[in-house]
């Protein structure tokens, strides 16, 4: 199977004064005639992909080439994909992409002062 091109987009949604993070994963479509879809994996360690301990977070049917991973907590995350065909054959992992999720707001400003100028 052809190599998958993986890209990540970090999306922060604001709702009710609380931040919720989502990671949008997108890639270029494979061109095999029997392509059935893709599997999206994530981990907090790039080594997990070589060690087989990455977590499967979604199976996406072709021709879809994106996935939004919702409710992601703060931290650094690694993502990779595999493609699978109608016979159930699965490719090796795509290149690994990483993203840092940071929804922590900065501290509040301090020492507010007012002054009348004439």
C-alpha positions as CSV (number, residue, x, y, z in Angstrom):
1,X,0.0,0.0,0.0
2,X,1.2,3.5,-0.6
3,X,2.6,5.7,2.1
4,X,0.0,7.8,4.0
5,X,0.6,11.5,4.4
6,X,-0.6,12.6,7.9
7,X,-1.2,16.1,9.1
8,X,-2.6,17.4,12.3
9,X,-4.6,20.5,13.1
10,X,-5.2,21.6,16.7
11,X,-8.6,22.9,17.4
12,X,-9.7,24.5,20.6
13,X,-13.4,25.0,21.3
14,X,-14.7,27.4,23.9
15,X,-17.9,26.4,25.7
16,X,-19.3,27.6,29.0
17,X,-16.0,29.1,30.1
18,X,-14.3,25.6,29.9
19,X,-11.8,24.7,27.2
20,X,-12.2,21.4,25.4
21,X,-9.5,20.3,23.0
22,X,-9.9,18.3,19.8
23,X,-7.2,17.1,17.4
24,X,-8.1,17.0,13.7
25,X,-6.2,14.3,11.8
26,X,-6.1,14.6,8.0
27,X,-4.3,12.7,5.3
28,X,-4.0,12.1,1.6
29,X,-6.2,9.3,0.2
30,X,-4.8,6.0,-0.9
31,X,-5.5,5.0,-4.5
32,X,-6.0,1.2,-4.3
33,X,-9.2,0.0,-5.9
34,X,-10.0,-2.3,-3.0
35,X,-9.2,0.3,-0.2
36,X,-11.8,0.0,2.6
37,X,-10.6,2.6,5.0
38,X,-8.1,3.7,7.6
39,X,-7.3,3.1,11.3
40,X,-6.2,6.0,13.4
41,X,-3.9,5.3,16.3
42,X,-2.5,7.5,19.1
43,X,-0.1,7.3,22.0
44,X,1.8,9.6,24.4
45,X,5.1,8.0,23.1
46,X,6.3,7.6,19.5
47,X,8.0,4.3,20.6
48,X,4.5,2.8,21.2
49,X,4.0,2.4,17.4
50,X,7.1,0.3,17.1
51,X,6.2,-1.6,20.2
52,X,2.7,-2.3,19.2
53,X,1.1,-0.5,22.2
54,X,-0.4,2.5,20.4
55,X,-4.2,2.9,21.0
56,X,-6.7,2.5,18.2
57,X,-9.0,5.5,18.4
58,X,-11.0,5.2,15.2
59,X,-11.7,3.2,12.1
60,X,-12.6,5.5,9.2
61,X,-14.3,4.2,6.1
62,X,-12.9,5.3,2.7
63,X,-13.2,7.7,1.0
64,X,-13.1,9.8,4.3
65,X,-9.6,11.3,4.9
66,X,-10.0,13.0,8.3
67,X,-10.9,12.3,11.8
68,X,-11.6,14.6,14.8
69,X,-10.3,13.1,18.1
70,X,-12.4,14.9,20.7
71,X,-11.9,15.5,24.5
72,X,-8.1,15.4,24.4
73,X,-6.4,16.3,27.6
74,X,-3.3,18.4,27.9
75,X,0.0,16.7,26.9
76,X,2.0,15.7,23.8
77,X,0.4,13.1,21.6
78,X,1.6,11.1,18.6
79,X,-0.7,9.9,15.8
80,X,-0.2,7.5,12.9
81,X,-2.5,5.7,10.5
82,X,-2.8,2.4,8.7
83,X,-4.8,1.7,5.6
84,X,-6.8,-1.5,5.2
85,X,-8.4,-3.2,2.2
86,X,-11.6,-5.1,1.6
87,X,-9.9,-8.4,2.4
88,X,-8.8,-7.1,5.8
89,X,-5.1,-6.6,4.9
90,X,-3.6,-3.7,6.9
91,X,-0.7,-1.6,6.0
92,X,2.3,-0.7,8.2
93,X,2.0,2.6,10.1
94,X,2.2,5.9,8.2
95,X,4.7,8.5,9.3
96,X,4.2,9.5,12.9
97,X,3.0,13.1,13.6
98,X,3.0,14.8,17.0
99,X,1.1,17.6,18.6
100,X,1.2,19.4,21.9
101,X,-2.3,20.1,23.4
102,X,-2.3,23.0,25.9
103,X,-5.7,24.3,27.1
104,X,-4.4,25.8,30.3
105,X,-5.2,29.5,30.5
106,X,-2.5,31.9,31.7
107,X,-2.8,33.3,35.2
108,X,-4.9,36.3,35.9
109,X,-3.4,39.8,35.7
110,X,-2.3,41.2,39.0
111,X,-2.1,44.6,40.7
112,X,-4.7,46.5,38.8
113,X,-4.4,50.2,39.4
114,X,-6.5,53.2,38.5
115,X,-5.5,56.8,38.2
116,X,-7.3,59.9,37.2
117,X,-5.4,62.0,34.7
118,X,-6.1,65.7,34.5
